[in-house]
Amino acid sequence: MQQRGFTLIELIIVIVILGIIAVVAAPRFIDIASDARVSALIGIQGNFEAGLRLVRMKQVFIKNRLPHTDSRQYWIDMNNNGVIDGDSSSDQTSIVGRDGIDILAFTNGEIDNYQLHKLVTSTDGITLHIPEKEQLDIGYDFDGDGELADDSCYLNYHQINGFTRMFGAC
């Protein structure tokens, strides 16, 4: 009985085929972490928009019950418990201390920008930053400086223009 193995040509052909498969498939698997971060941000955007629609609906209901000349702030009862679950801080320039579940709004239809972060579900690695009064950045702060724009993996929400996606190097 004669034993026969693979020839050198057969082995080279198999190695070349495996190399082609590796070249085609490897880049797809390398970007899995980046794809996961982008998917997380897209999911956060969807949740944020759904939460914002709920806030707007409640806001219209309350606004229609107030006099048109009323220009004060009021709380939107987000958990429908009939109690104002306000924030532990009244600082109008920071997210810190904005820990109550209810959302502060204005009768002119705007929401206090420092309340918008309450619409974002806490996710590991996600950072919130307010670059300007009417904006909120949601994304990944890779260099830990508190800014998201320099990391190019974030969503920018502007109260007038809506969302802008900045998915550079996620």
N, C-alpha and C positions, 0 to 999 in steps of 0.2 A: 504494500500500500504506500503510495507516494503522497507526502504532505505538500501542500502548495500554499504559499502565502501571497500577500499583495505585491504587485510589481511596483517599482519605483514610480512609474508614470501614474498608476492608480493612486498612490499615496500623494503625489504632487497635486493631482486633480482634486482630491478630497480636501487638502489643505487650502488650495486656492478658493474652493467653494465656501469653506468655513471662514476664510478671510473676507470674502465678499459679504457674507451674511453678517459678520461682525462689524464691518464698515457701515453697512446700511442700518443695522439695528442698534448699535451702541449709542449713537447720538440721541436717539429717541429715549432711551432709558436714562441717559445722563440728565436730561431736562425734566425728569419726573418731579423733582423738588420745586423747580420753577413753575411747572404746570400746576402743582398743588397750591402754591401761593396765589397764583392768578385765579384759580378756581375758588379759593377761599374768599378773595376780594370780590369776585363776581357774586358769590353767595351773600356776602355781607351787603353788597349794593342792593340786591333784591329784597333782603330783610329790611334794610333801611327804608327803601321806597315804600314797602308795605306798611311799615310803622308810621311813616310820614303821612300816608293816605289816611290812616286811622286818626292821627293827631289832627289833620286838616278837617276831617269829618266832625270830630268832636268840637273843634274850634268854631266851625260854622254854626253848629247848634248853639253854642254858648253866645257867640257874637250876635246871633239873631234875637237873643233874649235881652241884650244890653242896649241902652240908648245909643244912637248913632254918634252922639257927641262925646261919648265916653272914650278916653284915650289912655286908660290905665292898664297895668299888667294884671293878669289873672292866672290862676292855676288850672290846668286841665287834669281832671281826675282819671289817670290812665288805668288804674286797677279797679275802678268803679266801687271803691269801698266807702265813698261818701266822706272821706277824711282827706285833708290836704297832707300828703306825705312829701313835704318840702325838703329843701336841701339843708345841710348842716352849716353851710356858709352862704353869705350873701355877696361874696366877691364877684363883681361883674366882669372880671378880666381873666378868669381862670376856670378850668374844668375841675380843679381840686375843690372838694367840698360840695360838688354838685351830685350828691348821692341819693337824693330822694327819687321815688319812682314817678311822681307827678311832674308835669312839664309846664314851665312858665311861658306864657304867650302874651301877646299884645292885641288890643282890639283892632289895630290896623291890619291884622292878618299875618304879622310876622311872628316867628318863634324866636325866643332868646337863643342866640347861636350857641351859648354855653350849655344849653339844654339838649342839643341835638345828639350829643354822644350817647344819650340814654337810649337811642334807637339802635345802637350797635351792640350786638351780642358780643360779650367778651370772648376773645379767641386768643390762644397762646401766640405770642409774637406780634400781635397787632398793636399798633401805636396810634393814638389820636393826637392831632396837632391842629391848633387854630392859627393859621397864618395871618388872617385878617378877620375883622369883625363878622362879616357875613359868610365866612368860609369854614369848612372843616375838612382836614386831610385825614384819611384812614389808610393805614398801610404798614409797611415794614421799615423799621429804622435800623438798617444793617450796621451803621457806624456808631449808633448810640448817642448821637448829638441832639436828639429831640426834634430834628427837622426831617421831613419825609421827602421833600422835593429833590434833595441831593442823592437820594437812594433809588429813585426812579421805579418804585414798585408800590404805587399807592393810588387811591381814588381821591379826587378833590370834589367836594360838594359845595356848590355856591347856591345861596338861597334864591337867586334870580335865574341863573343859567342852568342849574341842575348839576348832574355828574359829568366829570371829565375823567377818563381812565388814563393813567400814566403807567404803562407796563413796559418799562425799558428792560432793565437787568434784574428781573425777579429771580 
